[in-house]
Amino acid sequence: MKGKRIARAQAQYTDYMVKEPMELMQFLAAKMPQASHNKLKTLLSKRVVFVDHVITTQYNFPLQPGMKVQISREKGKKVFHNRLLKIVYEDAYLIVVEKMQGLLSVSTERQKERTACTILSEYLKRSTGRNCRVYVVHRLDRDTSGLMMFAKDEKTQYTLRDNWHEIVYDRRYVAVVSGDMEQDAGSVRSWLTDRVLYVHSSPVDDGGKIAITHYQTIKRANGYSLVELHLETGRKNQIRVHMQDLGHPIIGDGRYGIEDLNPIGRLALHAFKLCFYHPVTGERMEFETPYPADFKKLLIKK
């Protein structure tokens, strides 16, 4: 990264300089031989280890000579807490989060409210003492929960956006849809056109953007189906529209589904898996969250 971020008070940290290339866990073990492996892992999970003044939780983060590793002495002041957003992973270049339903990913011209983007930008400003912000890479609908990532600088943002399909090698969702899915697995292919408040789907090329969704039926019960979905493309409202195309709209979807079918009080769509090659180190990064409990409860046979 260009330049080094400045901490507000050096006295708040124990500093160690890196003199030779090695992974972060190996470095910590060498500097703190009295600490157990579990103790070192706890330091990382509690988000009190910094590399060049940036919180780093990746145990095998590649250190290079000249970098500075710091351990915060004020452990409670850097912890991130927000009921609508959970940080799953963070390093010097990106942040992976789990967004709850109801939170916008980013603001729009029509909606200028608190978003995942603004919450994380405020967190970075507090933790670094600088006017930092996160950079948008992709989005989840307001009513969709699950995994997404943000970049910490423009170069990483451009790398991810310009090479998205090469970098992101697996991205999956789980949904509960109405009715019994006819097929155990299949694909939906259509052309989508964004008409501001509604995305139109056409089986033939009508000038829209091609959209391809692959699905696998996990379970059928109680008039619902639990479906795992794999995106080949990432269009606006793609999964919601394609489930409607199949005649099995997602429950809780008032726009593309059955208006009064909302047994759990939310859109039953969750981005549970995100796998990609790190845009800087090239390392394979794999993140997965459990299926939401209220999704599975709908499929318990009565």
C-alpha positions in Angstrom: 0.0 0.0 0.0 1.2 3.6 -0.6 2.2 5.4 2.5 1.7 4.3 6.1 -1.3 5.1 8.3 -0.6 7.1 11.4 -1.8 6.0 14.8 -3.1 8.7 17.2 -0.9 7.7 20.1 2.1 5.5 19.8 2.2 4.9 23.6 -1.0 2.9 23.3 0.9 0.1 21.5 3.7 -2.3 21.9 5.8 -2.0 18.7 7.8 -4.6 16.9 9.7 -4.0 13.6 9.8 -6.7 10.9 13.3 -7.4 9.7 12.8 -10.5 7.5 9.8 -12.0 5.5 7.6 -14.3 7.5 3.9 -14.9 8.4 2.3 -12.9 11.2 1.7 -15.9 13.5 5.3 -17.0 13.2 6.4 -13.4 13.9 4.3 -13.1 17.0 5.5 -16.5 18.3 9.1 -15.3 17.9 8.5 -12.0 19.7 6.4 -13.5 22.5 7.8 -17.0 23.2 6.1 -17.1 26.5 2.6 -16.9 24.9 0.8 -20.1 23.8 -0.5 -20.7 20.3 -4.1 -20.2 21.6 -3.1 -16.9 23.3 -1.7 -15.6 20.0 -4.8 -16.7 18.1 -6.9 -14.8 20.7 -4.9 -11.6 20.2 -5.8 -11.8 16.5 -9.4 -12.7 17.0 -9.8 -9.8 19.5 -8.5 -7.5 16.8 -5.7 -5.9 18.8 -2.9 -6.7 16.4 -2.0 -4.1 13.9 0.3 -4.2 10.9 1.4 -0.7 9.8 -1.4 0.7 12.0 -4.2 -1.4 10.4 -6.0 -4.1 12.3 -5.0 -7.5 11.0 -6.6 -10.8 12.0 -5.1 -13.1 9.3 -2.7 -15.5 11.1 -0.7 -16.1 7.9 -0.6 -12.5 6.7 2.7 -12.1 4.8 5.0 -9.6 6.6 7.8 -7.8 4.8 10.9 -6.1 6.1 10.2 -2.5 7.2 6.6 -3.2 8.4 5.6 -2.5 11.9 3.6 -4.9 14.0 1.8 -3.4 17.0 -0.3 -4.9 19.8 -2.8 -2.5 21.4 -2.7 -1.9 25.1 -6.2 -0.5 25.1 -7.9 -3.7 24.0 -11.5 -2.6 24.6 -11.3 0.6 22.5 -10.9 -1.0 19.0 -13.7 -3.5 19.2 -16.4 -3.1 16.6 -20.0 -3.6 17.7 -23.1 -3.1 15.5 -26.3 -5.1 15.6 -26.7 -4.8 11.8 -23.1 -5.5 10.8 -20.5 -8.0 11.8 -16.8 -7.9 10.7 -15.8 -11.4 9.7 -12.3 -10.6 8.4 -10.0 -7.6 8.1 -6.5 -6.9 6.8 -4.7 -3.9 5.4 -6.5 -4.1 2.0 -10.1 -5.3 2.6 -12.9 -6.0 5.1 -15.3 -8.9 4.8 -18.6 -8.4 6.7 -21.9 -10.2 7.4 -24.7 -7.7 6.8 -28.1 -8.2 8.4 -31.4 -7.8 6.6 -32.7 -4.2 6.6 -29.4 -2.4 6.1 -28.5 -0.8 2.9 -25.1 -1.7 1.4 -24.5 1.9 0.1 -26.6 5.0 -0.1 -28.4 5.9 -3.4 -29.7 9.2 -4.8 -33.1 8.4 -3.4 -31.9 6.9 -0.1 -29.5 9.0 2.0 -29.5 6.9 5.2 -27.0 5.0 7.4 -25.5 2.2 5.4 -22.9 -0.6 5.7 -20.5 1.7 3.9 -21.0 4.6 6.3 -20.8 2.4 9.4 -17.5 0.9 8.3 -16.1 4.2 7.2 -16.8 5.6 10.7 -15.2 2.6 12.2 -12.0 3.1 10.2 -11.8 6.8 11.1 -12.1 5.8 14.8 -9.5 3.0 14.7 -6.9 4.8 12.6 -7.3 8.4 13.6 -7.3 9.4 10.0 -10.0 10.4 7.5 -10.3 6.9 6.1 -13.2 5.2 4.4 -14.2 2.0 2.7 -14.7 1.6 -1.0 -17.6 -0.2 -2.5 -16.9 -3.4 -4.5 -20.3 -5.1 -4.8 -23.7 -4.8 -3.1 -26.5 -6.8 -1.4 -30.1 -5.8 -1.5 -31.3 -4.0 1.6 -33.5 -7.0 2.5 -30.8 -9.6 1.8 -28.5 -10.7 4.5 -25.0 -12.3 4.3 -21.4 -11.9 3.3 -20.0 -9.0 1.3 -16.7 -7.2 1.1 -15.3 -3.7 0.9 -11.9 -2.4 -0.1 -9.8 -0.1 2.0 -8.2 1.8 -0.8 -9.0 2.7 -4.4 -6.3 0.5 -5.9 -7.8 -2.6 -4.3 -11.3 -1.5 -5.2 -10.3 -1.2 -8.9 -8.5 -4.5 -8.8 -11.6 -6.2 -7.4 -14.1 -4.5 -9.7 -12.1 -4.8 -12.9 -11.2 -8.5 -12.3 -14.3 -9.6 -10.4 -15.0 -12.8 -12.3 -11.4 -13.9 -12.2 -11.0 -13.1 -8.5 -14.3 -14.3 -7.1 -14.5 -18.0 -7.8 -17.5 -19.0 -5.7 -20.4 -17.0 -4.4 -23.5 -18.7 -3.1 -26.9 -17.9 -1.6 -29.6 -19.8 0.2 -33.3 -19.0 -0.1 -36.6 -20.3 1.0 -39.1 -20.2 -1.8 -42.8 -20.9 -2.1 -44.0 -24.4 -3.2 -42.2 -27.6 -4.1 -39.4 -27.1 -6.6 -39.9 -29.4 -9.5 -36.3 -30.0 -10.2 -33.5 -31.1 -7.8 -31.1 -28.8 -9.8 -31.1 -26.6 -12.8 -30.3 -23.2 -14.2 -32.2 -20.0 -15.2 -31.0 -17.8 -18.0 -32.7 -14.6 -19.0 -32.0 -10.9 -20.0 -32.7 -8.4 -17.2 -33.6 -4.8 -17.7 -33.6 -2.4 -14.7 -36.8 -0.3 -14.8 -36.0 1.7 -11.6 -38.5 0.1 -9.3 -38.8 -3.2 -11.0 -36.4 -5.5 -12.9 -37.9 -7.0 -16.1 -36.9 -10.5 -17.2 -37.0 -11.7 -20.8 -36.3 -15.2 -22.1 -34.8 -13.6 -25.3 -32.3 -10.8 -25.8 -34.4 -7.6 -25.7 -31.5 -5.3 -25.0 -31.2 -6.2 -21.3 -28.2 -7.8 -19.6 -27.7 -11.6 -19.6 -28.2 -13.2 -16.2 -27.5 -16.8 -15.2 -28.4 -18.4 -11.9 -27.8 -22.1 -11.0 -29.8 -23.7 -8.3 -29.9 -26.9 -6.2 -32.9 -27.9 -4.1 -31.8 -28.9 -0.6 -35.2 -29.7 1.0 -38.9 -29.6 0.4 -41.5 -29.4 3.3 -44.6 -27.6 4.5 -45.2 -26.0 1.1 -41.7 -24.5 0.9 -38.4 -25.4 -0.6 -34.9 -24.6 0.7 -32.7 -23.8 -2.3 -29.0 -23.1 -2.7 -28.1 -20.7 -5.5 -24.9 -20.0 -7.4 -24.5 -16.8 -9.4 -22.8 -16.9 -12.7 -23.6 -13.2 -13.2 -24.4 -10.6 -10.6 -27.3 -8.4 -11.8 -29.6 -6.3 -9.7 -32.4 -8.5 -8.0 -31.2 -11.4 -10.1 -32.1 -14.2 -7.8 -35.4 -12.7 -6.8 -36.4 -12.3 -10.4 -35.2 -15.7 -11.5 -37.1 -17.4 -8.7 -40.2 -15.6 -9.8 -39.5 -16.8 -13.4 -39.5 -20.4 -12.1 -42.9 -19.9 -10.4 -41.3 -20.2 -6.9 -40.8 -16.7 -5.6 -38.8 -16.1 -2.4 -41.0 -15.8 0.7 -41.1 -12.3 2.1 -40.6 -10.8 -1.3 -43.3 -8.2 -1.7 -41.9 -7.0 -5.1 -41.4 -10.2 -7.0 -43.3 -12.7 -4.8 -46.6 -13.2 -3.1 -47.4 -10.1 -1.1 -48.9 -11.7 2.0 -46.5 -14.7 2.2 -44.0 -13.6 4.9 -44.0 -16.1 7.7 -40.6 -15.0 9.2 -41.0 -11.2 8.7 -38.1 -10.8 6.2 -37.0 -11.7 2.7 -35.7 -15.3 3.0 -32.5 -14.7 1.0 -29.0 -15.0 2.5 -25.5 -14.8 0.9 -23.8 -17.6 2.9 -20.6 -18.2 0.9 -17.9 -15.9 -0.5 -14.7 -17.3 -2.0 -12.0 -15.3 -3.8 -8.3 -14.8 -4.5 -6.9 -12.1 -2.3 -6.4 -9.1 -4.7 -2.9 -8.4 -3.3 -1.5 -11.6 -2.0 -3.3 -14.0 -4.3 -4.2 -16.3 -1.4 -7.4 -18.2 -1.6 -9.9 -16.7 0.9 -13.0 -18.7 1.8 -15.8 -17.5 4.1 -19.1 -19.2 4.9 -21.9 -18.5 7.4 -24.5 -21.0 8.6 -28.0 -21.0 6.9 -30.2 -18.7 9.0 -32.0 -20.6 11.7 -35.4 -19.2 10.9 -35.0 -20.5 7.3 -34.5 -24.0 8.5 -37.4 -23.9 11.0 -39.8 -23.4 8.1 -38.7 -26.7 6.6 -39.1 -28.8 9.8 -41.7 -31.4 9.0 -44.8 -31.1 11.1 
